Amino acid sequence: MSDIHDNLRELYQEVIFDHNRKPRNFHPMPEADHQADGHNPLCGDQLTVFLRIEDGVITDVSFVGHGCAISTASASLMTEAVKGRPVEEVEALFADVHAMLTDTHPERDLGKLEVLGGVREFPARVKCATLAWHTLHNAIVGARDPARTE
């Protein structure tokens, strides 16, 4: 069992490092029709999430900002996971990811996002992993205040 745990930890670290070094969809989007800012005062993570939503589907998504490796990697993984999905499905995915990070593992397979589950071993870093998701939610619903993890 230890070998499996070690392999999962190694995969988690590899994916987090890759998405931190080369974040996907990392650019401003001047043509966005939804956007929100997020801030994690504990870590100093700050980001902005940009969306284009057409007929209830997220057709494009990007982010900019700065933060720790977990925050950046989570935002990068999130953008890959939500592009092309209906808003309702994305909101359900947000709930499942949040549950995986804070409480219980959801019933459905979260694909690549499963690597974020490794953050549960570091409770102080859960807020780093959830910041992008809270910011995405705020962009979808049009919240004016910045998303916070406090």
matplotlib code that plots the C-alpha trace (Angstrom):
import matplotlib.pyplot as plt

x = [0.0, 2.9, 4.1, 0.7, 0.6, 4.2, 3.3, 0.2, 2.1, 4.8, 2.1, 0.4, 3.7, 4.6, 1.2, 1.2, 4.8, 4.0, 0.9, 2.7, 5.7, 3.6, 0.1, -2.5, -4.8, -2.7, -3.5, -5.9, -9.0, -10.1, -13.2, -14.4, -18.1, -17.6, -14.7, -13.9, -11.0, -9.8, -7.5, -6.1, -4.7, -3.0, -0.7, -0.9, -2.4, -4.2, -5.9, -8.5, -10.6, -12.0, -14.9, -16.9, -20.3, -22.5, -25.8, -25.1, -21.7, -18.2, -16.7, -13.4, -11.7, -8.4, -6.7, -3.9, -2.3, 0.3, 0.4, 1.9, 2.4, -0.8, -2.9, -1.5, -1.7, -5.3, -6.3, -4.6, -6.2, -9.6, -9.4, -8.8, -11.6, -14.3, -13.7, -16.6, -18.8, -22.3, -22.4, -24.7, -22.1, -19.3, -21.1, -21.6, -17.9, -17.0, -19.1, -17.4, -13.9, -14.6, -16.0, -12.9, -10.6, -12.5, -14.8, -15.5, -14.6, -17.5, -19.0, -18.0, -14.5, -12.9, -10.3, -7.1, -8.6, -8.1, -4.5, -5.7, -7.0, -3.4, -3.8, -6.0, -2.8, -1.9, -4.9, -3.3, -3.0, -6.6, -7.5, -4.8, -6.4, -9.9, -9.3, -9.5, -12.7, -14.4, -13.3, -14.7, -18.0, -18.0, -17.4, -20.3, -22.8, -21.5, -20.4, -18.8, -16.7, -13.4, -13.6, -11.8, -10.8, -11.1]
y = [0.0, 2.3, 2.0, 3.1, 6.0, 7.1, 6.8, 8.9, 11.6, 11.6, 12.0, 14.8, 16.7, 16.2, 17.5, 20.4, 21.4, 21.1, 23.3, 25.8, 26.1, 26.1, 27.2, 26.6, 29.4, 32.0, 35.3, 38.2, 38.0, 41.5, 40.0, 38.3, 38.8, 37.6, 38.1, 38.1, 38.7, 36.4, 37.0, 34.6, 36.9, 34.0, 33.2, 36.4, 34.6, 37.0, 36.1, 37.2, 34.7, 35.6, 33.8, 33.9, 32.3, 31.6, 29.9, 28.6, 27.1, 28.3, 28.7, 30.2, 30.7, 32.1, 33.6, 35.9, 36.7, 35.4, 32.9, 29.8, 26.6, 25.0, 28.1, 28.5, 24.8, 24.6, 27.6, 26.0, 22.6, 24.3, 26.2, 22.9, 21.2, 23.8, 25.0, 23.8, 22.7, 24.0, 26.4, 24.1, 21.3, 23.6, 24.6, 20.9, 20.3, 23.2, 21.6, 18.2, 19.7, 21.7, 18.5, 16.5, 19.2, 19.8, 17.0, 13.8, 12.5, 12.8, 9.8, 10.7, 10.5, 14.0, 12.9, 15.0, 17.1, 14.1, 15.2, 18.2, 15.7, 15.5, 19.0, 17.5, 16.2, 19.9, 21.6, 25.1, 24.8, 23.9, 27.6, 27.9, 25.1, 26.5, 30.1, 29.8, 27.8, 30.4, 33.1, 31.1, 30.8, 34.6, 35.2, 33.0, 34.6, 38.2, 38.8, 42.2, 41.6, 39.6, 35.9, 35.3, 32.1, 33.5]
z = [0.0, 0.7, -2.9, -4.2, -1.8, -2.8, -6.5, -6.1, -4.1, -6.9, -9.6, -7.6, -7.2, -10.9, -12.2, -9.7, -10.7, -14.4, -14.2, -12.0, -14.4, -17.6, -16.6, -19.3, -20.4, -18.6, -20.3, -20.0, -22.1, -23.2, -24.9, -21.8, -20.9, -17.3, -14.9, -11.2, -8.9, -6.1, -3.2, -0.5, 2.1, 4.0, 1.0, -1.0, -4.0, -6.3, -9.6, -12.1, -14.0, -17.4, -19.1, -22.3, -21.9, -24.9, -24.7, -21.2, -22.1, -21.1, -24.5, -23.3, -20.0, -18.8, -15.8, -14.8, -11.5, -9.1, -6.3, -4.9, -6.9, -5.7, -6.5, -10.0, -10.8, -9.5, -11.7, -14.7, -14.2, -13.6, -16.9, -18.8, -17.0, -17.5, -21.1, -23.3, -20.5, -19.6, -16.7, -14.6, -15.1, -14.1, -10.9, -10.0, -10.7, -8.4, -5.6, -6.2, -6.2, -3.1, -1.4, -2.4, -1.0, 2.3, 3.2, 1.3, -2.0, -4.5, -6.2, -9.7, -11.2, -11.5, -14.0, -13.9, -11.1, -8.8, -8.3, -6.3, -3.7, -2.5, -1.1, 1.7, 3.3, 3.8, 5.4, 5.3, 1.5, 0.8, 0.5, -2.1, -4.2, -3.9, -4.7, -8.4, -8.1, -5.8, -8.3, -11.2, -9.4, -8.7, -12.4, -13.4, -11.0, -11.6, -8.0, -7.6, -4.5, -4.9, -4.0, -0.7, 1.0, 4.5]

ax = plt.figure().add_subplot(projection="3d")
ax.plot(x, y, z, "-o")
ax.set_aspect("equal")
plt.show()
